[in-house]
Amino acid sequence: MSEVKKVKTSDDITFQEAGITFPKGMIFMIESVEPEGIILYTDLGERFMIDFETFENGFEIAL
């Protein structure tokens, strides 16, 4: 069985059009990598697709 990959926000990330802010240090698990972006989910079951540029600039590995 493979280990769940976790990432966290390296700073506050705000998506103005959606009215959502992910605070610095928020933990996400990686569900899958798709051609359009990376699907992340939280412990509460919330799912988000993040574009590659935002992911590369706003997230880091969470131990």
All heavy atoms as TSV, in Angstrom:
chain	resi	resn	atom	element	x	y	z
A	1	MET	N	N	0.843	-1.183	0.000
A	1	MET	CA	C	0.000	0.000	0.000
A	1	MET	C	C	0.886	1.243	0.000
A	1	MET	O	O	1.828	1.345	0.765
A	1	MET	CB	C	-0.894	-0.031	1.236
A	1	MET	CG	C	-1.924	1.032	1.252
A	1	MET	SD	S	-3.100	0.627	2.568
A	1	MET	CE	C	-3.746	2.211	2.871
A	2	SER	N	N	0.572	2.218	-0.853
A	2	SER	CA	C	1.404	3.415	-0.944
A	2	SER	C	C	1.024	4.420	0.141
A	2	SER	O	O	-0.115	4.499	0.579
A	2	SER	CB	C	1.278	4.040	-2.324
A	2	SER	OG	O	-0.038	4.489	-2.531
A	3	GLU	N	N	2.021	5.188	0.533
A	3	GLU	CA	C	1.825	6.205	1.562
A	3	GLU	C	C	1.113	7.416	0.964
A	3	GLU	O	O	1.367	7.801	-0.170
A	3	GLU	CB	C	3.192	6.623	2.108
A	3	GLU	CG	C	3.118	7.621	3.223
A	3	GLU	CD	C	4.501	7.987	3.746
A	3	GLU	OE1	O	5.401	7.129	3.689
A	3	GLU	OE2	O	4.667	9.119	4.178
A	4	VAL	N	N	0.222	8.016	1.755
A	4	VAL	CA	C	-0.470	9.220	1.320
A	4	VAL	C	C	0.523	10.374	1.290
A	4	VAL	O	O	1.262	10.593	2.239
A	4	VAL	CB	C	-1.644	9.552	2.273
A	4	VAL	CG1	C	-2.284	10.878	1.905
A	4	VAL	CG2	C	-2.666	8.438	2.259
A	5	LYS	N	N	0.565	11.102	0.190
A	5	LYS	CA	C	1.456	12.256	0.052
A	5	LYS	C	C	0.743	13.486	0.594
A	5	LYS	O	O	-0.393	13.774	0.205
A	5	LYS	CB	C	1.827	12.490	-1.414
A	5	LYS	CG	C	2.440	11.291	-2.088
A	5	LYS	CD	C	3.865	11.068	-1.644
A	5	LYS	CE	C	4.530	10.046	-2.518
A	5	LYS	NZ	N	4.963	8.867	-1.878
A	6	LYS	N	N	1.411	14.200	1.502
A	6	LYS	CA	C	0.825	15.391	2.110
A	6	LYS	C	C	1.632	16.627	1.732
A	6	LYS	O	O	2.852	16.574	1.648
A	6	LYS	CB	C	0.807	15.271	3.638
A	6	LYS	CG	C	-0.103	14.192	4.148
A	6	LYS	CD	C	-0.115	14.178	5.659
A	6	LYS	CE	C	-1.035	13.095	6.183
A	6	LYS	NZ	N	-1.072	13.113	7.655
A	7	VAL	N	N	0.914	17.722	1.522
A	7	VAL	CA	C	1.534	19.013	1.270
A	7	VAL	C	C	0.867	20.042	2.184
A	7	VAL	O	O	-0.216	19.805	2.719
A	7	VAL	CB	C	1.388	19.448	-0.211
A	7	VAL	CG1	C	2.162	18.524	-1.124
A	7	VAL	CG2	C	-0.063	19.523	-0.636
A	8	LYS	N	N	1.556	21.172	2.360
A	8	LYS	CA	C	0.969	22.262	3.137
A	8	LYS	C	C	1.242	23.574	2.418
A	8	LYS	O	O	2.192	23.687	1.638
A	8	LYS	CB	C	1.517	22.302	4.556
A	8	LYS	CG	C	2.993	22.604	4.651
A	8	LYS	CD	C	3.441	22.608	6.103
A	8	LYS	CE	C	4.941	22.881	6.196
A	8	LYS	NZ	N	5.399	22.908	7.575
A	9	THR	N	N	0.403	24.547	2.704
A	9	THR	CA	C	0.592	25.856	2.104
A	9	THR	C	C	1.802	26.525	2.733
A	9	THR	O	O	1.997	26.469	3.940
A	9	THR	CB	C	-0.657	26.733	2.284
A	9	THR	OG1	O	-1.012	26.762	3.663
A	9	THR	CG2	C	-1.834	26.197	1.476
A	10	SER	N	N	2.627	27.140	1.896
A	10	SER	CA	C	3.831	27.806	2.393
A	10	SER	C	C	3.557	29.257	2.762
A	10	SER	O	O	4.395	29.911	3.379
A	10	SER	CB	C	4.957	27.723	1.358
A	10	SER	OG	O	4.541	28.232	0.126
A	11	ASP	N	N	2.391	29.763	2.401
A	11	ASP	CA	C	1.939	31.108	2.747
A	11	ASP	C	C	0.426	31.113	2.545
A	11	ASP	O	O	-0.135	30.145	2.040
A	11	ASP	CB	C	2.611	32.144	1.834
A	11	ASP	CG	C	2.704	33.527	2.462
A	11	ASP	OD1	O	2.053	33.756	3.501
A	11	ASP	OD2	O	3.417	34.378	1.918
A	12	ASP	N	N	-0.248	32.177	2.936
A	12	ASP	CA	C	-1.680	32.277	2.660
A	12	ASP	C	C	-1.885	32.282	1.138
A	12	ASP	O	O	-1.161	32.963	0.418
A	12	ASP	CB	C	-2.270	33.561	3.223
A	12	ASP	CG	C	-2.328	33.575	4.747
A	12	ASP	OD1	O	-2.084	32.537	5.378
A	12	ASP	OD2	O	-2.619	34.653	5.298
A	13	ILE	N	N	-2.875	31.524	0.673
A	13	ILE	CA	C	-3.215	31.498	-0.748
A	13	ILE	C	C	-4.681	31.906	-0.864
A	13	ILE	O	O	-5.550	31.268	-0.264
A	13	ILE	CB	C	-3.011	30.103	-1.365
A	13	ILE	CG1	C	-1.556	29.677	-1.237
A	13	ILE	CG2	C	-3.463	30.093	-2.826
A	13	ILE	CD1	C	-1.288	28.257	-1.690
A	14	THR	N	N	-4.943	32.959	-1.623
A	14	THR	CA	C	-6.301	33.464	-1.794
A	14	THR	C	C	-6.746	33.292	-3.236
A	14	THR	O	O	-6.039	33.671	-4.168
A	14	THR	CB	C	-6.383	34.957	-1.408
A	14	THR	OG1	O	-5.983	35.087	-0.038
A	14	THR	CG2	C	-7.789	35.497	-1.566
A	15	PHE	N	N	-7.924	32.720	-3.397
A	15	PHE	CA	C	-8.565	32.586	-4.702
A	15	PHE	C	C	-9.737	33.568	-4.677
A	15	PHE	O	O	-10.816	33.248	-4.160
A	15	PHE	CB	C	-9.038	31.149	-4.939
A	15	PHE	CG	C	-7.908	30.158	-4.938
A	15	PHE	CD1	C	-7.560	29.478	-3.783
A	15	PHE	CD2	C	-7.194	29.915	-6.097
A	15	PHE	CE1	C	-6.513	28.570	-3.776
A	15	PHE	CE2	C	-6.140	29.000	-6.104
A	15	PHE	CZ	C	-5.807	28.331	-4.940
A	16	GLN	N	N	-9.519	34.774	-5.197
A	16	GLN	CA	C	-10.488	35.863	-5.076
A	16	GLN	C	C	-11.820	35.544	-5.737
A	16	GLN	O	O	-12.867	35.820	-5.155
A	16	GLN	CB	C	-9.895	37.148	-5.637
A	16	GLN	CG	C	-8.762	37.673	-4.781
A	16	GLN	CD	C	-8.168	38.961	-5.325
A	16	GLN	OE1	O	-8.508	39.420	-6.403
A	16	GLN	NE2	N	-7.265	39.547	-4.561
A	17	GLU	N	N	-11.801	34.968	-6.934
A	17	GLU	CA	C	-13.058	34.688	-7.636
A	17	GLU	C	C	-13.913	33.682	-6.879
A	17	GLU	O	O	-15.135	33.777	-6.882
A	17	GLU	CB	C	-12.786	34.204	-9.054
A	17	GLU	CG	C	-12.304	35.301	-9.976
A	17	GLU	CD	C	-12.154	34.837	-11.412
A	17	GLU	OE1	O	-12.882	33.907	-11.822
A	17	GLU	OE2	O	-11.315	35.410	-12.113
A	18	ALA	N	N	-13.277	32.718	-6.224
A	18	ALA	CA	C	-14.010	31.700	-5.470
A	18	ALA	C	C	-14.288	32.144	-4.042
A	18	ALA	O	O	-15.089	31.513	-3.335
A	18	ALA	CB	C	-13.227	30.394	-5.460
A	19	GLY	N	N	-13.615	33.206	-3.593
A	19	GLY	CA	C	-13.805	33.678	-2.222
A	19	GLY	C	C	-13.249	32.715	-1.186
A	19	GLY	O	O	-13.798	32.578	-0.098
A	20	ILE	N	N	-12.138	32.045	-1.521
A	20	ILE	CA	C	-11.535	31.048	-0.631
A	20	ILE	C	C	-10.102	31.460	-0.312
A	20	ILE	O	O	-9.362	31.875	-1.201
A	20	ILE	CB	C	-11.510	29.656	-1.291
A	20	ILE	CG1	C	-12.928	29.160	-1.557
A	20	ILE	CG2	C	-10.748	28.646	-0.436
A	20	ILE	CD1	C	-12.985	27.883	-2.360
A	21	THR	N	N	-9.727	31.327	0.951
A	21	THR	CA	C	-8.334	31.532	1.355
A	21	THR	C	C	-7.862	30.305	2.106
A	21	THR	O	O	-8.535	29.842	3.033
A	21	THR	CB	C	-8.182	32.778	2.261
A	21	THR	OG1	O	-8.555	33.928	1.508
A	21	THR	CG2	C	-6.742	32.934	2.748
A	22	PHE	N	N	-6.724	29.769	1.700
A	22	PHE	CA	C	-6.072	28.688	2.429
A	22	PHE	C	C	-5.000	29.347	3.292
A	22	PHE	O	O	-4.072	29.955	2.770
A	22	PHE	CB	C	-5.395	27.689	1.492
A	22	PHE	CG	C	-6.320	26.984	0.532
A	22	PHE	CD1	C	-5.849	26.555	-0.695
A	22	PHE	CD2	C	-7.642	26.721	0.847
A	22	PHE	CE1	C	-6.664	25.894	-1.589
A	22	PHE	CE2	C	-8.467	26.064	-0.040
A	22	PHE	CZ	C	-7.982	25.643	-1.263
A	23	PRO	N	N	-5.098	29.231	4.613
A	23	PRO	CA	C	-4.091	29.860	5.476
A	23	PRO	C	C	-2.753	29.127	5.422
A	23	PRO	O	O	-2.696	27.928	5.101
A	23	PRO	CB	C	-4.710	29.772	6.868
A	23	PRO	CG	C	-5.682	28.643	6.790
A	23	PRO	CD	C	-6.153	28.573	5.368
A	24	LYS	N	N	-1.697	29.847	5.731
A	24	LYS	CA	C	-0.350	29.257	5.783
A	24	LYS	C	C	-0.365	28.050	6.714
A	24	LYS	O	O	-0.924	28.102	7.804
A	24	LYS	CB	C	0.650	30.295	6.276
A	24	LYS	CG	C	2.059	29.778	6.348
A	24	LYS	CD	C	3.019	30.843	6.818
A	24	LYS	CE	C	4.443	30.266	6.865
A	24	LYS	NZ	N	5.407	31.314	7.214
A	25	GLY	N	N	0.238	26.940	6.255
A	25	GLY	CA	C	0.337	25.730	7.061
A	25	GLY	C	C	-0.827	24.768	6.935
A	25	GLY	O	O	-0.829	23.714	7.557
A	26	MET	N	N	-1.819	25.083	6.118
A	26	MET	CA	C	-2.970	24.185	5.928
A	26	MET	C	C	-2.499	22.915	5.222
A	26	MET	O	O	-1.786	22.969	4.227
A	26	MET	CB	C	-4.055	24.882	5.119
A	26	MET	CG	C	-5.327	24.108	4.998
A	26	MET	SD	S	-6.617	25.135	4.220
A	26	MET	CE	C	-7.954	23.953	4.200
A	27	ILE	N	N	-2.906	21.765	5.740
A	27	ILE	CA	C	-2.472	20.458	5.227
A	27	ILE	C	C	-3.485	19.897	4.235
A	27	ILE	O	O	-4.692	19.929	4.477
A	27	ILE	CB	C	-2.298	19.445	6.387
A	27	ILE	CG1	C	-1.316	19.969	7.423
A	27	ILE	CG2	C	-1.913	18.064	5.859
A	27	ILE	CD1	C	0.115	19.969	6.997
A	28	PHE	N	N	-2.972	19.364	3.139
A	28	PHE	CA	C	-3.775	18.694	2.119
A	28	PHE	C	C	-3.116	17.368	1.771
A	28	PHE	O	O	-1.900	17.226	1.870
A	28	PHE	CB	C	-3.831	19.524	0.825
A	28	PHE	CG	C	-4.539	20.831	0.953
A	28	PHE	CD1	C	-3.856	21.956	1.376
A	28	PHE	CD2	C	-5.881	20.939	0.645
A	28	PHE	CE1	C	-4.490	23.177	1.483
A	28	PHE	CE2	C	-6.531	22.159	0.746
A	28	PHE	CZ	C	-5.836	23.282	1.165
A	29	MET	N	N	-3.915	16.416	1.328
A	29	MET	CA	C	-3.414	15.172	0.784
A	29	MET	C	C	-3.578	15.235	-0.737
A	29	MET	O	O	-4.543	15.813	-1.223
A	29	MET	CB	C	-4.172	13.961	1.333
A	29	MET	CG	C	-3.780	13.556	2.752
A	29	MET	SD	S	-4.196	14.746	4.031
A	29	MET	CE	C	-5.957	14.698	4.087
A	30	ILE	N	N	-2.635	14.640	-1.459
A	30	ILE	CA	C	-2.711	14.619	-2.920
A	30	ILE	C	C	-3.547	13.412	-3.340
A	30	ILE	O	O	-3.226	12.272	-3.006
A	30	ILE	CB	C	-1.307	14.549	-3.549
A	30	ILE	CG1	C	-0.514	15.806	-3.183
A	30	ILE	CG2	C	-1.418	14.382	-5.061
A	30	ILE	CD1	C	0.922	15.788	-3.660
A	31	GLU	N	N	-4.624	13.692	-4.058
A	31	GLU	CA	C	-5.487	12.626	-4.568
A	31	GLU	C	C	-4.975	12.122	-5.908
A	31	GLU	O	O	-4.837	10.924	-6.122
A	31	GLU	CB	C	-6.922	13.130	-4.710
A	31	GLU	CG	C	-7.875	12.087	-5.231
A	31	GLU	CD	C	-9.293	12.587	-5.278
A	31	GLU	OE1	O	-9.793	13.095	-4.257
A	31	GLU	OE2	O	-9.914	12.469	-6.349
A	32	SER	N	N	-4.717	13.069	-6.839
A	32	SER	CA	C	-4.231	12.677	-8.151
A	32	SER	C	C	-3.661	13.888	-8.886
A	32	SER	O	O	-3.912	15.024	-8.524
A	32	SER	CB	C	-5.354	12.048	-8.992
A	32	SER	OG	O	-6.374	12.984	-9.247
A	33	VAL	N	N	-2.896	13.575	-9.921
A	33	VAL	CA	C	-2.345	14.600	-10.807
A	33	VAL	C	C	-3.023	14.419	-12.157
A	33	VAL	O	O	-2.977	13.339	-12.740
A	33	VAL	CB	C	-0.810	14.464	-10.939
A	33	VAL	CG1	C	-0.271	15.501	-11.903
A	33	VAL	CG2	C	-0.146	14.581	-9.576
A	34	GLU	N	N	-3.682	15.473	-12.602
A	34	GLU	CA	C	-4.436	15.458	-13.851
A	34	GLU	C	C	-3.795	16.429	-14.835
A	34	GLU	O	O	-3.002	17.285	-14.428
A	34	GLU	CB	C	-5.891	15.872	-13.585
A	34	GLU	CG	C	-6.604	15.028	-12.537
A	34	GLU	CD	C	-6.789	13.585	-12.951
A	34	GLU	OE1	O	-6.927	13.330	-14.169
A	34	GLU	OE2	O	-6.796	12.707	-12.074
A	35	PRO	N	N	-4.143	16.356	-16.112
A	35	PRO	CA	C	-3.578	17.294	-17.087
A	35	PRO	C	C	-3.869	18.767	-16.751
A	35	PRO	O	O	-3.081	19.648	-17.049
A	35	PRO	CB	C	-4.248	16.909	-18.407
A	35	PRO	CG	C	-4.631	15.476	-18.221
A	35	PRO	CD	C	-4.961	15.327	-16.760
A	36	GLU	N	N	-5.000	19.036	-16.081
A	36	GLU	CA	C	-5.401	20.402	-15.760
A	36	GLU	C	C	-4.803	20.913	-14.450
A	36	GLU	O	O	-4.814	22.108	-14.183
A	36	GLU	CB	C	-6.930	20.505	-15.652
A	36	GLU	CG	C	-7.665	20.099	-16.904
A	36	GLU	CD	C	-7.890	18.586	-16.985
A	36	GLU	OE1	O	-7.697	17.875	-15.982
A	36	GLU	OE2	O	-8.259	18.120	-18.068
A	37	GLY	N	N	-4.341	20.017	-13.588
A	37	GLY	CA	C	-3.813	20.423	-12.284
A	37	GLY	C	C	-3.779	19.268	-11.308
A	37	GLY	O	O	-3.944	18.109	-11.687
A	38	ILE	N	N	-3.602	19.600	-10.044
A	38	ILE	CA	C	-3.474	18.595	-8.992
A	38	ILE	C	C	-4.709	18.637	-8.108
A	38	ILE	O	O	-5.118	19.715	-7.654
A	38	ILE	CB	C	-2.199	18.852	-8.166
A	38	ILE	CG1	C	-0.988	18.734	-9.097
A	38	ILE	CG2	C	-2.088	17.896	-6.983
A	38	ILE	CD1	C	0.320	19.100	-8.481
A	39	ILE	N	N	-5.299	17.481	-7.859
A	39	ILE	CA	C	-6.464	17.401	-6.998
A	39	ILE	C	C	-5.981	17.114	-5.580
A	39	ILE	O	O	-5.289	16.124	-5.326
A	39	ILE	CB	C	-7.452	16.324	-7.467
A	39	ILE	CG1	C	-7.949	16.664	-8.873
A	39	ILE	CG2	C	-8.623	16.212	-6.482
A	39	ILE	CD1	C	-8.852	15.644	-9.493
A	40	LEU	N	N	-6.362	18.025	-4.676
A	40	LEU	CA	C	-6.011	17.902	-3.268
A	40	LEU	C	C	-7.285	17.704	-2.460
A	40	LEU	O	O	-8.368	18.117	-2.877
A	40	LEU	CB	C	-5.325	19.190	-2.780
A	40	LEU	CG	C	-4.081	19.639	-3.537
A	40	LEU	CD1	C	-3.607	20.979	-2.982
A	40	LEU	CD2	C	-2.982	18.602	-3.426
A	41	TYR	N	N	-7.153	17.078	-1.291
A	41	TYR	CA	C	-8.302	16.949	-0.398
A	41	TYR	C	C	-7.857	17.151	1.040
A	41	TYR	O	O	-6.687	17.012	1.374
A	41	TYR	CB	C	-9.026	15.615	-0.593
A	41	TYR	CG	C	-8.229	14.384	-0.218
A	41	TYR	CD1	C	-8.380	13.800	1.039
A	41	TYR	CD2	C	-7.354	13.793	-1.114
A	41	TYR	CE1	C	-7.657	12.657	1.389
A	41	TYR	CE2	C	-6.638	12.667	-0.783
A	41	TYR	CZ	C	-6.799	12.102	0.475
A	41	TYR	OH	O	-6.079	10.985	0.812
A	42	THR	N	N	-8.822	17.509	1.881
A	42	THR	CA	C	-8.553	17.758	3.302
A	42	THR	C	C	-9.078	16.596	4.135
A	42	THR	O	O	-9.792	15.723	3.634
A	42	THR	CB	C	-9.241	19.055	3.778
A	42	THR	OG1	O	-10.662	18.850	3.761
A	42	THR	CG2	C	-8.868	20.250	2.916
A	43	ASP	N	N	-8.771	16.640	5.426
A	43	ASP	CA	C	-9.290	15.623	6.355
A	43	ASP	C	C	-10.814	15.646	6.420
A	43	ASP	O	O	-11.435	14.648	6.774
A	43	ASP	CB	C	-8.732	15.845	7.763
A	43	ASP	CG	C	-7.286	15.407	7.896
A	43	ASP	OD1	O	-6.840	14.546	7.110
A	43	ASP	OD2	O	-6.591	15.924	8.792
A	44	LEU	N	N	-11.408	16.789	6.093
A	44	LEU	CA	C	-12.866	16.922	6.132
A	44	LEU	C	C	-13.528	16.442	4.848
A	44	LEU	O	O	-14.746	16.504	4.712
A	44	LEU	CB	C	-13.259	18.384	6.389
A	44	LEU	CG	C	-12.773	18.977	7.706
A	44	LEU	CD1	C	-13.124	20.461	7.777
A	44	LEU	CD2	C	-13.366	18.221	8.877
A	45	GLY	N	N	-12.713	16.005	3.868
A	45	GLY	CA	C	-13.246	15.502	2.613
A	45	GLY	C	C	-13.443	16.559	1.543
A	45	GLY	O	O	-13.968	16.258	0.473
A	46	GLU	N	N	-13.040	17.790	1.810
A	46	GLU	CA	C	-13.131	18.837	0.802
A	46	GLU	C	C	-12.099	18.566	-0.287
A	46	GLU	O	O	-10.972	18.199	0.016
A	46	GLU	CB	C	-12.877	20.208	1.422
A	46	GLU	CG	C	-13.855	20.580	2.508
A	46	GLU	CD	C	-13.415	21.812	3.259
A	46	GLU	OE1	O	-12.298	21.796	3.811
A	46	GLU	OE2	O	-14.185	22.783	3.288
A	47	ARG	N	N	-12.484	18.769	-1.542
A	47	ARG	CA	C	-11.586	18.524	-2.673
A	47	ARG	C	C	-11.405	19.804	-3.469
A	47	ARG	O	O	-12.365	20.552	-3.671
A	47	ARG	CB	C	-12.163	17.434	-3.575
A	47	ARG	CG	C	-12.281	16.108	-2.882
A	47	ARG	CD	C	-13.003	15.080	-3.734
A	47	ARG	NE	N	-12.174	14.710	-4.866
A	47	ARG	CZ	C	-12.613	14.610	-6.119
A	47	ARG	NH1	N	-13.874	14.878	-6.401
A	47	ARG	NH2	N	-11.793	14.255	-7.089
A	48	PHE	N	N	-10.174	20.024	-3.932
A	48	PHE	CA	C	-9.842	21.215	-4.703
A	48	PHE	C	C	-8.898	20.835	-5.831
A	48	PHE	O	O	-8.002	20.024	-5.633
A	48	PHE	CB	C	-9.131	22.252	-3.820
A	48	PHE	CG	C	-9.926	22.663	-2.611
A	48	PHE	CD1	C	-9.723	22.026	-1.392
A	48	PHE	CD2	C	-10.869	23.674	-2.693
A	48	PHE	CE1	C	-10.451	22.395	-0.275
A	48	PHE	CE2	C	-11.597	24.049	-1.573
A	48	PHE	CZ	C	-11.391	23.407	-0.364
A	49	MET	N	N	-9.100	21.450	-7.002
A	49	MET	CA	C	-8.130	21.298	-8.083
A	49	MET	C	C	-7.289	22.565	-8.106
A	49	MET	O	O	-7.819	23.675	-8.182
A	49	MET	CB	C	-8.777	21.085	-9.439
A	49	MET	CG	C	-7.720	20.982	-10.540
A	49	MET	SD	S	-8.380	20.537	-12.136
A	49	MET	CE	C	-8.440	18.768	-11.952
A	50	ILE	N	N	-5.974	22.393	-8.031
A	50	ILE	CA	C	-5.036	23.500	-8.007
A	50	ILE	C	C	-4.212	23.463	-9.289
A	50	ILE	O	O	-3.674	22.409	-9.646
A	50	ILE	CB	C	-4.087	23.395	-6.783
A	50	ILE	CG1	C	-4.889	23.259	-5.480
A	50	ILE	CG2	C	-3.120	24.556	-6.725
A	50	ILE	CD1	C	-5.757	24.439	-5.140
A	51	ASP	N	N	-4.099	24.614	-9.951
A	51	ASP	CA	C	-3.290	24.654	-11.174
A	51	ASP	C	C	-1.817	24.451	-10.813
A	51	ASP	O	O	-1.406	24.671	-9.671
A	51	ASP	CB	C	-3.499	25.966	-11.928
A	51	ASP	CG	C	-3.009	27.168	-11.152
A	51	ASP	OD1	O	-1.828	27.522	-11.295
A	51	ASP	OD2	O	-3.806	27.738	-10.383
A	52	PHE	N	N	-1.034	24.019	-11.777
A	52	PHE	CA	C	0.365	23.665	-11.528
A	52	PHE	C	C	1.199	24.845	-11.032
A	52	PHE	O	O	2.024	24.690	-10.140
A	52	PHE	CB	C	1.004	23.058	-12.782
A	52	PHE	CG	C	0.422	21.718	-13.134
A	52	PHE	CD1	C	-0.337	21.555	-14.283
A	52	PHE	CD2	C	0.625	20.618	-12.317
A	52	PHE	CE1	C	-0.876	20.321	-14.606
A	52	PHE	CE2	C	0.096	19.380	-12.631
A	52	PHE	CZ	C	-0.659	19.230	-13.780
A	53	GLU	N	N	0.973	26.035	-11.583
A	53	GLU	CA	C	1.759	27.199	-11.159
A	53	GLU	C	C	1.495	27.534	-9.692
A	53	GLU	O	O	2.431	27.765	-8.920
A	53	GLU	CB	C	1.439	28.407	-12.043
A	53	GLU	CG	C	2.275	29.620	-11.691
A	53	GLU	CD	C	2.004	30.805	-12.594
A	53	GLU	OE1	O	1.353	30.665	-13.641
A	53	GLU	OE2	O	2.464	31.899	-12.235
A	54	THR	N	N	0.233	27.548	-9.300
A	54	THR	CA	C	-0.105	27.816	-7.894
A	54	THR	C	C	0.470	26.740	-6.994
A	54	THR	O	O	1.017	27.035	-5.928
A	54	THR	CB	C	-1.635	27.899	-7.715
A	54	THR	OG1	O	-2.146	28.948	-8.542
A	54	THR	CG2	C	-2.009	28.168	-6.263
A	55	PHE	N	N	0.376	25.490	-7.426
A	55	PHE	CA	C	0.902	24.392	-6.612
A	55	PHE	C	C	2.410	24.538	-6.410
A	55	PHE	O	O	2.903	24.438	-5.292
A	55	PHE	CB	C	0.577	23.041	-7.256
A	55	PHE	CG	C	0.992	21.877	-6.415
A	55	PHE	CD1	C	0.223	21.466	-5.354
A	55	PHE	CD2	C	2.173	21.199	-6.685
A	55	PHE	CE1	C	0.614	20.394	-4.556
A	55	PHE	CE2	C	2.576	20.136	-5.908
A	55	PHE	CZ	C	1.785	19.729	-4.835
A	56	GLU	N	N	3.134	24.783	-7.486
A	56	GLU	CA	C	4.593	24.897	-7.394
A	56	GLU	C	C	5.028	26.087	-6.544
A	56	GLU	O	O	6.022	26.010	-5.825
A	56	GLU	CB	C	5.201	25.006	-8.788
A	56	GLU	CG	C	5.127	23.712	-9.565
A	56	GLU	CD	C	5.636	23.832	-11.004
A	56	GLU	OE1	O	6.214	24.896	-11.335
A	56	GLU	OE2	O	5.443	22.902	-11.766
A	57	ASN	N	N	4.286	27.192	-6.624
A	57	ASN	CA	C	4.667	28.404	-5.900
A	57	ASN	C	C	4.106	28.491	-4.480
A	57	ASN	O	O	4.637	29.241	-3.661
A	57	ASN	CB	C	4.227	29.647	-6.677
A	57	ASN	CG	C	4.977	29.797	-7.976
A	57	ASN	OD1	O	6.164	29.527	-8.054
A	57	ASN	ND2	N	4.285	30.215	-9.007
A	58	GLY	N	N	3.046	27.732	-4.178
A	58	GLY	CA	C	2.363	27.934	-2.908
A	58	GLY	C	C	2.353	26.776	-1.948
A	58	GLY	O	O	1.797	26.892	-0.842
A	59	PHE	N	N	2.924	25.633	-2.335
A	59	PHE	CA	C	2.858	24.451	-1.480
A	59	PHE	C	C	4.254	23.856	-1.262
A	59	PHE	O	O	5.149	24.027	-2.078
A	59	PHE	CB	C	1.955	23.379	-2.105
A	59	PHE	CG	C	0.501	23.760	-2.098
A	59	PHE	CD1	C	-0.024	24.563	-3.090
A	59	PHE	CD2	C	-0.341	23.318	-1.091
A	59	PHE	CE1	C	-1.361	24.924	-3.105
A	59	PHE	CE2	C	-1.686	23.664	-1.095
A	59	PHE	CZ	C	-2.193	24.471	-2.097
A	60	GLU	N	N	4.390	23.158	-0.139
A	60	GLU	CA	C	5.631	22.448	0.170
A	60	GLU	C	C	5.266	21.104	0.810
A	60	GLU	O	O	4.124	20.902	1.231
A	60	GLU	CB	C	6.513	23.267	1.104
A	60	GLU	CG	C	5.854	23.644	2.407
A	60	GLU	CD	C	6.640	24.654	3.212
A	60	GLU	OE1	O	7.189	25.611	2.628
A	60	GLU	OE2	O	6.706	24.473	4.450
A	61	ILE	N	N	6.222	20.217	0.873
A	61	ILE	CA	C	6.002	18.892	1.460
A	61	ILE	C	C	5.672	19.031	2.934
A	61	ILE	O	O	6.307	19.797	3.652
A	61	ILE	CB	C	7.229	17.998	1.277
A	61	ILE	CG1	C	7.464	17.733	-0.205
A	61	ILE	CG2	C	7.081	16.685	2.041
A	61	ILE	CD1	C	8.771	17.024	-0.499
A	62	ALA	N	N	4.675	18.288	3.387
A	62	ALA	CA	C	4.315	18.251	4.801
A	62	ALA	C	C	4.746	16.915	5.369
A	62	ALA	O	O	4.459	15.873	4.799
A	62	ALA	CB	C	2.803	18.437	4.975
A	63	LEU	N	N	5.463	16.944	6.433
A	63	LEU	CA	C	5.940	15.697	7.054
A	63	LEU	C	C	4.981	15.198	8.099
A	63	LEU	O	O	4.195	15.864	8.645
A	63	LEU	CB	C	7.317	15.930	7.672
A	63	LEU	CG	C	8.392	16.417	6.685
A	63	LEU	CD1	C	9.668	16.710	7.426
A	63	LEU	CD2	C	8.610	15.395	5.600
